[in-house]
Amino acid sequence: MSNLESVLKAAGNIVDHLRNSKIGAYVYPVVAPEFSNWRDEQAAWRNAAVLFDQTHHMVDLFIEGPDALKLIESLAINTMKNWQPNKAKQFVACSYSGHVIGDNILFYLAENSFVMVGRAPSVNWVQFHAQTGGFNVKTTYDDRSPSRPNGHPVNRKYYRFQIQGPKAKFVIDKLNGAPLPELKFFNMSEMNIKGRKVRTLRHGMAGEPGVEIWGPYAEREEIAAEILSVGKEFGIVPVGSRAYATNTLESGWVPSPLPAVYTDERMKKYREWAPANSYEAAGAIGGSFVSKNIEDYYLTPYEIGYGPFVKFDHDFIGREALEKMNGGKGGRRKVTLAWNGEDVAKIQNSMLQKGDHYKYIEMPLSNYANSNYDQLTANGKTVGVSLFSGYSYNERSFLSLATVDEDVAIGNEVVLHWGEPNGGSGKTTVERHKQTEIRATVSPVPYAVTARQNYAEGWRTGKK
């Protein structure tokens, strides 16, 4: 099989193919699972400062050339007006039908020079158009590190770190040797670290002001050691891969919607371009929501909080379809779900008894596929899907990010159907189990109060 299209044709039903994928768990590679323990690491981004190592789990796509911005604008739901070097955006790409393919962070490095950083689907979509769309651009694809290096050397073009938390500013200023000038959200600058000029992005991933920094991969260990040494007096903690992925539960970003590329004749050229081992071909769907129609898993920008990004001041793929959606009115919207502790305890307790048990809830991250879709009901009617779940030590609660019908109000209770029907699927991440229900309270997004306040003009809320 040479490409995604041939894989799908051979598979028959696309949902069955993805639900029974043998790819295994989605891994955040290379970075140690824990440096202390994931509870203290979660607490540190709320109470002190943390060092996130983002070097390995994202794809970097470098785009250079006279048509670089033209290429980007033709694919982005976002406006590019008045955008300039040393600023970043959350780039969101849609299919012709107006459904999300993916998103990433797009850095405007210099004139005609950009880098996209994120999960593979949105980057692959841009790479396809760069290669086939007649644009005068050059791209360099620096793939994420292998999920299982098996002892082989790992190398990236750049390291990528974040310094976050309420005491991050003290760490940053001490590293710099002087107070770092205050930047607006998603603006870029430079700072000093151990005699080197390091590029910075004003960010706030953990709900507090902080920075993202990057530089040559060969300097990674030296820079990390300096940050931890200087930050020791402020209680900085390195965060391992187990806790890292859970910060989004508090801050409200849905990391992995299923890319809407599997149907539509207009998408066929892309499917023929994408290799047979691509993310889209090998990925997995998990959860209790099951439909034979893959399009029932597609999500619009409005359903997962990207509505404010949609701007019809330029032509882009998906524009016509999005214009017909009337701003998402009457559809679903993004919320946080706070799971009922007694129901969670019942599920975990079943693991301590002989016989049937419920699907194990992993801590702190309880996803077991690339794209997770758990059915939500109220009064016996399907009202949405839960998309990303895990445990927050800071909130002492299991949380999930979800999209629900417009008439489901904050404070309402919904039922989350946990586990897969008929005892499970063919995925290697799923043991045989009995399906059950978890009550969940519909809550604001972002869930953390600090995140709601500090992301008032941030990328997670879309109010940029």
Backbone torsions as a table, in degrees:
resi	resn	phi	psi	omega
1	MET	NA	128.8	-171.6
2	SER	-100.6	-18.6	-175.2
3	ASN	-154.5	175.0	-179.0
4	LEU	-59.4	-41.3	-178.5
5	GLU	-59.8	-43.7	-179.7
6	SER	-68.4	-35.0	176.4
7	VAL	-61.6	-44.6	-177.4
8	LEU	-67.8	-39.5	178.5
9	LYS	-64.1	-40.4	-180.0
10	ALA	-70.5	-28.5	-175.4
11	ALA	-74.9	-25.9	-174.2
12	GLY	84.8	-112.1	178.7
13	ASN	-76.8	125.5	-174.1
14	ILE	-67.3	-40.5	179.9
15	VAL	-61.0	-46.7	179.0
16	ASP	-58.8	-41.0	179.4
17	HIS	-60.2	-47.7	-176.4
18	LEU	-76.0	-33.3	179.2
19	ARG	-70.3	-24.4	-178.8
20	ASN	-108.1	18.7	179.7
21	SER	-58.2	141.0	179.7
22	LYS	-99.5	16.8	-174.4
23	ILE	-66.2	-24.0	-178.0
24	GLY	89.8	-171.6	-175.8
25	ALA	-68.2	149.2	172.6
26	TYR	-75.0	118.6	-171.3
27	VAL	-105.3	138.9	169.1
28	TYR	-94.3	101.9	-160.9
29	PRO	-80.9	162.0	168.1
30	VAL	70.7	-50.1	-178.1
31	VAL	-64.2	136.7	-178.3
32	ALA	-56.1	142.4	179.5
33	PRO	-57.5	-42.3	178.5
34	GLU	-143.3	145.0	172.2
35	PHE	-101.7	-32.6	171.3
36	SER	-124.6	-86.9	168.1
37	ASN	-150.7	151.9	-170.7
38	TRP	-65.9	-24.4	177.4
39	ARG	-66.9	-49.7	178.6
40	ASP	-65.5	-34.3	179.3
41	GLU	-67.1	-40.9	174.2
42	GLN	-62.5	-44.0	-177.6
43	ALA	-62.8	-31.5	-175.7
44	ALA	-66.2	-33.1	-179.9
45	TRP	-74.9	-13.2	174.9
46	ARG	-94.4	-30.0	-169.3
47	ASN	-114.5	-20.8	-175.1
48	ALA	-140.8	-107.0	179.0
49	ALA	-153.9	151.7	179.8
50	VAL	-135.3	155.5	170.4
51	LEU	-112.2	112.3	173.6
52	PHE	-91.9	129.9	174.3
53	ASP	-101.5	104.6	-178.2
54	GLN	-102.7	17.1	-171.9
55	THR	-61.7	-33.4	-161.1
56	HIS	-109.9	-22.2	-167.6
57	HIS	-97.0	0.7	-178.7
58	MET	-121.2	152.7	173.8
59	VAL	-83.8	141.0	170.7
60	ASP	-111.1	125.2	174.4
61	LEU	-117.5	113.9	178.8
62	PHE	-91.2	130.1	-177.0
63	ILE	-125.1	123.1	-178.9
64	GLU	-136.2	148.2	176.1
65	GLY	133.0	166.3	-175.8
66	PRO	-59.4	-28.1	-177.5
67	ASP	-101.2	13.6	-174.8
68	ALA	-60.4	-49.2	-179.1
69	LEU	-67.6	-36.1	177.8
70	LYS	-61.6	-42.7	176.8
71	LEU	-60.4	-50.0	-177.7
72	ILE	-60.4	-45.7	-177.1
73	GLU	-63.7	-32.3	-177.8
74	SER	-71.4	-12.3	-176.3
75	LEU	-117.5	-13.9	-172.6
76	ALA	-93.1	136.6	170.5
77	ILE	-73.0	-17.9	-178.1
78	ASN	-77.2	155.2	170.7
79	THR	-77.6	149.1	175.5
80	MET	-113.7	6.5	-178.9
81	LYS	-67.2	137.1	177.6
82	ASN	63.6	15.6	175.7
83	TRP	-84.7	145.5	-174.7
84	GLN	-150.8	167.9	179.8
85	PRO	-54.9	153.5	-178.1
86	ASN	69.8	27.1	170.7
87	LYS	-132.3	156.6	179.0
88	ALA	-127.1	163.1	177.6
89	LYS	-139.7	157.9	163.9
90	GLN	-89.7	107.7	-177.8
91	PHE	-83.9	130.6	177.5
92	VAL	-125.3	129.3	180.0
93	ALA	-115.6	141.4	178.5
94	CYS	-122.4	160.5	172.7
95	SER	-78.4	176.5	177.7
96	TYR	-60.4	-28.2	-179.0
97	SER	-83.9	1.4	177.7
98	GLY	83.4	19.7	178.5
99	HIS	-105.4	148.5	-171.6
100	VAL	-69.0	129.9	169.7
101	ILE	-90.3	-40.8	177.8
102	GLY	167.2	-179.7	179.2
103	ASP	-141.4	164.3	175.2
104	ASN	-158.4	174.2	173.4
105	ILE	-96.3	127.1	-175.4
106	LEU	-111.0	117.6	-177.7
107	PHE	-100.2	126.7	175.1
108	TYR	-91.8	92.9	-170.9
109	LEU	-75.0	-45.2	-178.4
110	ALA	-164.2	176.4	179.9
111	GLU	-55.8	126.9	179.5
112	ASN	62.7	25.0	-177.4
113	SER	-140.2	122.3	-175.9
114	PHE	-139.1	159.1	167.4
115	VAL	-138.1	133.8	174.7
116	MET	-102.3	134.6	-177.1
117	VAL	-129.9	119.0	179.6
118	GLY	171.1	-166.1	177.6
119	ARG	-68.2	161.9	-169.1
120	ALA	-63.8	-39.9	-169.3
121	PRO	-56.6	-48.3	-178.0
122	SER	-68.9	-35.2	179.1
123	VAL	-68.5	-41.3	178.0
124	ASN	-61.5	-41.0	179.5
125	TRP	-60.5	-43.0	178.8
126	VAL	-68.6	-42.2	179.0
127	GLN	-59.8	-41.3	177.7
128	PHE	-57.5	-48.4	-177.9
129	HIS	-71.1	-31.7	176.1
130	ALA	-63.3	-36.3	-176.3
131	GLN	-85.7	-25.2	-171.3
132	THR	-118.9	-8.9	-170.9
133	GLY	-93.9	3.7	178.9
134	GLY	76.7	19.7	179.7
135	PHE	-84.6	143.1	176.9
136	ASN	-84.7	78.0	-178.4
137	VAL	-140.7	159.5	172.2
138	LYS	-122.8	133.5	178.9
139	THR	-121.4	148.8	173.3
140	THR	-127.1	122.0	-175.6
141	TYR	-103.1	109.6	177.7
142	ASP	-104.4	101.0	-171.0
143	ASP	-70.7	156.9	174.1
144	ARG	-60.2	156.6	178.6
145	SER	-66.6	152.8	-178.8
146	PRO	-62.9	142.1	-179.4
147	SER	-61.6	-34.3	179.7
148	ARG	-132.0	89.9	-176.5
149	PRO	-64.1	-22.0	177.5
150	ASN	53.6	39.1	175.8
151	GLY	84.9	-5.4	180.0
152	HIS	-79.6	151.7	179.4
153	PRO	-61.5	144.9	177.4
154	VAL	-117.1	133.2	-178.6
155	ASN	-142.0	138.1	175.2
156	ARG	-127.1	165.4	178.0
157	LYS	-70.7	-42.2	-178.6
158	TYR	-132.3	151.4	161.0
159	TYR	-82.8	159.6	177.1
160	ARG	-146.2	118.0	-179.2
161	PHE	-122.6	159.2	166.2
162	GLN	-129.2	140.7	172.2
163	ILE	-112.3	115.1	-171.9
164	GLN	-134.6	165.8	176.1
165	GLY	115.1	166.9	-176.0
166	PRO	-63.8	-21.5	178.2
167	LYS	-104.7	10.3	-178.6
168	ALA	-59.6	-39.0	-177.3
169	LYS	-59.1	-38.0	179.4
170	PHE	-65.4	-40.5	177.8
171	VAL	-64.0	-46.7	-177.0
172	ILE	-62.4	-46.2	-178.5
173	ASP	-64.7	-39.0	179.5
174	LYS	-68.7	-40.7	175.8
175	LEU	-58.9	-42.7	-176.2
176	ASN	-72.8	-20.9	-177.6
177	GLY	84.5	1.1	179.2
178	ALA	-169.9	157.2	179.0
179	PRO	-56.5	130.9	178.3
180	LEU	-78.1	128.8	-179.9
181	PRO	-55.0	138.7	-179.3
182	GLU	-68.6	127.1	179.0
183	LEU	-109.1	153.1	171.2
184	LYS	-72.0	158.0	-178.1
185	PHE	-54.4	134.6	177.6
186	PHE	64.4	24.5	169.1
187	ASN	-99.2	151.1	-176.5
188	MET	-112.5	153.2	176.6
189	SER	-156.2	-149.9	177.4
190	GLU	-137.9	156.1	170.8
191	MET	-142.5	168.0	178.6
192	ASN	-98.5	133.3	170.3
193	ILE	-138.1	113.1	177.6
194	LYS	53.0	45.4	175.7
195	GLY	82.1	3.1	-179.9
196	ARG	-109.7	145.3	171.1
197	LYS	-83.4	120.0	-176.5
198	VAL	-119.1	132.2	180.0
199	ARG	-74.8	143.7	-176.2
200	THR	-128.1	152.3	170.0
201	LEU	-125.9	125.7	174.5
202	ARG	-68.7	121.2	-172.0
203	HIS	-139.2	179.6	178.2
204	GLY	-161.1	48.4	-169.6
205	MET	-61.6	-34.3	-177.6
206	ALA	-95.6	12.4	176.9
207	GLY	94.2	-0.3	177.6
208	GLU	-126.9	154.6	178.2
209	PRO	-59.2	138.1	178.9
210	GLY	-163.2	-170.1	179.3
211	VAL	-134.2	153.5	166.8
212	GLU	-107.4	137.7	-178.9
213	ILE	-130.8	154.1	177.8
214	TRP	-151.7	157.8	179.7
215	GLY	-173.0	-176.0	-176.9
216	PRO	-56.9	136.7	-174.9
217	TYR	-58.7	-32.9	-179.1
218	ALA	-61.3	-21.9	-179.0
219	GLU	-93.2	1.5	-171.2
220	ARG	-55.8	-53.6	-174.2
221	GLU	-66.7	-38.5	-180.0
222	GLU	-65.5	-42.8	-179.6
223	ILE	-67.1	-43.0	179.0
224	ALA	-61.1	-43.2	179.8
225	ALA	-62.1	-39.8	179.6
226	GLU	-66.2	-42.1	179.0
227	ILE	-60.9	-45.5	-178.1
228	LEU	-69.2	-35.2	178.4
229	SER	-67.2	-49.5	-178.9
230	VAL	-67.3	-34.9	-176.1
231	GLY	-84.0	-2.8	-175.2
232	LYS	-57.9	-41.2	-177.4
233	GLU	-68.0	-17.5	179.1
234	PHE	-101.8	8.6	175.1
235	GLY	78.2	25.5	-178.4
236	ILE	-64.6	143.7	-177.5
237	VAL	-129.8	129.6	171.2
238	PRO	-73.2	137.4	-177.1
239	VAL	-103.2	129.9	179.4
240	GLY	-83.2	174.9	-174.9
241	SER	-69.6	-22.4	178.3
242	ARG	-68.4	-47.4	-177.7
243	ALA	-79.5	-32.1	-172.3
244	TYR	-50.7	-50.3	-173.0
245	ALA	-68.1	-16.6	-176.5
246	THR	-83.4	-11.8	-177.5
247	ASN	-61.8	-25.8	-178.9
248	THR	-69.0	-21.8	176.7
249	LEU	-63.4	-34.4	179.2
250	GLU	-84.4	-28.1	-173.7
251	SER	-102.8	-16.2	163.2
252	GLY	99.5	14.1	179.7
253	TRP	-95.1	131.4	177.1
254	VAL	-87.1	109.4	-170.6
255	PRO	-74.6	-28.8	-164.9
256	SER	-141.4	62.0	170.7
257	PRO	-63.7	148.5	177.6
258	LEU	-64.5	125.2	-179.7
259	PRO	-64.6	130.5	-172.9
260	ALA	-84.1	65.9	-174.4
261	VAL	-121.8	-0.7	-167.6
262	TYR	-85.5	-15.2	-179.2
263	THR	-132.7	179.3	178.2
264	ASP	85.6	118.9	-179.6
265	GLU	-58.6	-30.2	-179.9
266	ARG	-67.5	-18.7	179.4
267	MET	-94.5	-0.1	-172.8
268	LYS	-63.1	-41.0	-179.8
269	LYS	-59.6	-36.0	177.2
270	TYR	-67.0	-43.9	-179.8
271	ARG	-63.5	-31.5	177.6
272	GLU	-76.8	-24.4	177.4
273	TRP	-80.4	-39.8	-176.2
274	ALA	-66.9	131.8	-176.6
275	PRO	-69.9	164.0	-177.0
276	ALA	-67.4	-20.1	178.2
277	ASN	-103.8	19.4	-178.4
278	SER	-68.3	163.8	175.0
279	TYR	-51.4	-43.5	-175.2
280	GLU	-68.4	-32.5	-178.7
281	ALA	-80.4	-36.0	-173.1
282	ALA	-98.5	-9.6	-174.7
283	GLY	-64.9	170.9	-175.7
284	ALA	-130.2	144.5	168.7
285	ILE	-104.0	135.8	176.2
286	GLY	-130.0	162.9	173.9
287	GLY	117.8	178.0	-172.7
288	SER	-87.0	-15.0	178.0
289	PHE	-78.8	121.9	-177.8
290	VAL	-131.2	127.2	173.4
291	SER	-139.0	146.8	176.0
292	LYS	-76.1	-13.5	-177.3
293	ASN	-99.8	112.3	-177.7
294	ILE	-59.4	-27.4	-178.5
295	GLU	-68.0	-18.3	175.6
296	ASP	-69.4	-11.7	177.2
297	TYR	-95.8	-9.4	179.0
298	TYR	-70.4	149.2	-178.9
299	LEU	-127.3	142.4	175.6
300	THR	-89.2	162.5	176.2
301	PRO	-57.7	-33.4	-176.8
302	TYR	-69.2	-29.2	-176.6
303	GLU	-75.5	-23.6	-177.2
304	ILE	-121.4	25.2	168.4
305	GLY	91.4	9.8	-178.7
306	TYR	-98.6	7.4	-179.8
307	GLY	-52.5	-44.5	-180.0
308	PRO	-62.9	-18.7	178.7
309	PHE	-76.6	-24.2	-172.6
310	VAL	-69.1	120.4	179.6
311	LYS	-133.6	127.1	-177.4
312	PHE	-96.6	37.2	178.9
313	ASP	-96.9	10.8	179.6
314	HIS	-156.8	162.1	176.6
315	ASP	-87.7	133.4	178.8
316	PHE	-153.8	157.4	179.4
317	ILE	-64.9	126.3	-178.2
318	GLY	101.0	-8.2	-175.4
319	ARG	-59.3	-48.5	-175.7
320	GLU	-59.5	-42.5	-180.0
321	ALA	-66.5	-41.7	-179.3
322	LEU	-66.9	-34.9	178.2
323	GLU	-60.6	-31.6	-178.7
324	LYS	-78.9	-10.3	-177.4
325	MET	-84.9	-4.7	173.8
326	ASN	56.0	45.3	177.1
327	GLY	67.8	17.6	178.9
328	GLY	79.7	6.3	-177.9
329	LYS	-63.0	135.6	-178.5
330	GLY	85.5	-3.4	-179.8
331	GLY	-100.3	-154.8	-179.6
332	ARG	-95.7	164.4	179.2
333	ARG	-140.9	158.6	-176.8
334	LYS	-79.6	137.7	175.5
335	VAL	-142.4	171.6	167.6
336	THR	-104.9	143.3	173.9
337	LEU	-111.4	129.3	173.9
338	ALA	-100.9	116.0	-172.9
339	TRP	-76.5	146.5	177.6
340	ASN	-70.1	122.6	-175.3
341	GLY	-63.5	-36.3	179.6
342	GLU	-65.5	-38.4	179.2
343	ASP	-68.2	-38.7	177.3
344	VAL	-64.0	-44.0	-179.6
345	ALA	-61.8	-37.9	178.0
346	LYS	-60.4	-42.4	-179.5
347	ILE	-66.0	-46.4	-179.4
348	GLN	-65.3	-36.3	-179.5
349	ASN	-64.9	-28.8	-179.4
350	SER	-63.9	-20.7	178.0
351	MET	-72.5	-12.6	-177.0
352	LEU	-103.0	12.5	-178.5
353	GLN	-127.1	147.8	176.6
354	LYS	-70.2	153.1	177.2
355	GLY	96.6	-156.8	-178.3
356	ASP	-60.9	143.1	172.8
357	HIS	-137.1	163.2	178.9
358	TYR	-84.1	164.2	179.9
359	LYS	-58.3	126.2	-179.2
360	TYR	-58.6	136.8	176.1
361	ILE	-101.9	106.0	-179.3
362	GLU	-69.3	146.6	175.1
363	MET	-121.6	139.3	2.5
364	PRO	-90.0	-12.2	-179.0
365	LEU	-108.4	124.5	-172.3
366	SER	-110.2	21.5	174.6
367	ASN	-84.3	147.1	178.8
368	TYR	-135.5	28.5	174.4
369	ALA	-156.6	166.4	175.7
370	ASN	-60.0	-45.6	-178.3
371	SER	-125.1	121.9	-173.5
372	ASN	-109.4	135.1	-177.5
373	TYR	-139.7	95.9	176.1
374	ASP	-101.2	132.7	-175.9
375	GLN	-69.6	137.9	174.4
376	LEU	-116.3	134.5	177.0
377	THR	-130.2	159.3	171.1
378	ALA	-144.0	125.8	-176.7
379	ASN	54.4	37.5	176.6
380	GLY	79.9	0.6	-178.1
381	LYS	-108.6	137.0	176.3
382	THR	-66.9	126.1	-176.6
383	VAL	-122.9	2.7	179.8
384	GLY	160.8	-170.1	177.7
385	VAL	-138.1	143.4	172.7
386	SER	-90.9	133.7	-165.7
387	LEU	-115.1	-20.4	-175.0
388	PHE	-162.1	125.3	-170.6
389	SER	-138.7	157.1	178.2
390	GLY	174.1	-172.5	-174.5
391	TYR	-109.9	134.9	173.9
392	SER	-108.7	112.9	175.5
393	TYR	-65.1	-32.9	179.5
394	ASN	-64.3	-36.2	-178.8
395	GLU	-98.4	-6.8	-175.9
396	ARG	52.0	46.5	-176.3
397	SER	-154.2	145.4	163.3
398	PHE	-75.7	135.9	-178.9
399	LEU	-129.6	156.1	167.8
400	SER	-145.0	152.4	174.6
401	LEU	-93.9	135.4	-171.5
402	ALA	-144.2	165.9	170.6
403	THR	-123.8	129.3	-173.1
404	VAL	-131.1	160.5	178.3
405	ASP	-58.0	151.2	-174.3
406	GLU	-58.7	-30.1	-176.4
407	ASP	-88.5	6.3	174.8
408	VAL	-89.0	109.9	-170.4
409	ALA	-87.8	156.3	171.3
410	ILE	-57.4	132.6	-177.4
411	GLY	97.7	-17.8	176.7
412	ASN	-67.7	155.4	174.1
413	GLU	-103.3	134.2	174.4
414	VAL	-122.0	166.9	177.4
415	VAL	-109.9	123.6	176.2
416	LEU	-97.5	121.7	180.0
417	HIS	-86.0	113.9	-171.4
418	TRP	-103.1	130.7	-179.2
419	GLY	99.9	166.4	-177.4
420	GLU	-97.0	147.7	180.0
421	PRO	-66.3	156.9	176.3
422	ASN	61.6	30.6	173.8
423	GLY	85.1	0.4	178.8
424	GLY	121.7	-179.1	-177.0
425	SER	-118.6	-165.9	178.8
426	GLY	-88.0	3.3	179.4
427	LYS	-64.5	142.7	178.5
428	THR	-72.7	-15.1	-178.6
429	THR	-86.4	-1.0	-174.5
430	VAL	-119.3	119.5	172.4
431	GLU	-82.9	164.6	174.9
432	ARG	-65.8	137.1	-173.1
433	HIS	-159.1	171.7	176.9
434	LYS	-106.6	133.0	-179.2
435	GLN	-75.3	148.0	179.4
436	THR	-147.3	-171.2	-175.6
437	GLU	-124.4	146.3	174.5
438	ILE	-126.9	124.2	173.7
439	ARG	-74.2	143.6	-178.3
440	ALA	-144.4	140.6	180.0
441	THR	-96.1	127.1	179.0
442	VAL	-70.8	125.1	-171.0
443	SER	-133.3	167.2	-178.5
444	PRO	-65.9	164.0	172.8
445	VAL	-134.6	128.1	-3.6
446	PRO	-62.4	151.8	-177.5
447	TYR	-76.5	-42.7	-178.2
448	ALA	-70.5	133.6	-179.2
449	VAL	-60.2	-40.6	179.8
450	THR	-61.2	-39.0	179.7
451	ALA	-67.8	-42.4	-179.9
452	ARG	-60.8	-37.9	-179.1
453	GLN	-74.1	-45.1	-174.3
454	ASN	-82.7	-17.3	176.7
455	TYR	-97.2	19.4	-179.2
456	ALA	-55.0	-31.3	175.5
457	GLU	-125.3	36.6	-172.3
458	GLY	-109.5	175.3	-173.5
459	TRP	-71.6	-23.9	-176.9
460	ARG	-77.0	-30.0	179.5
461	THR	-92.0	-20.9	-179.3
462	GLY	84.1	2.6	-177.3
463	LYS	-90.3	61.6	-173.3
464	LYS	-105.3	NA	NA
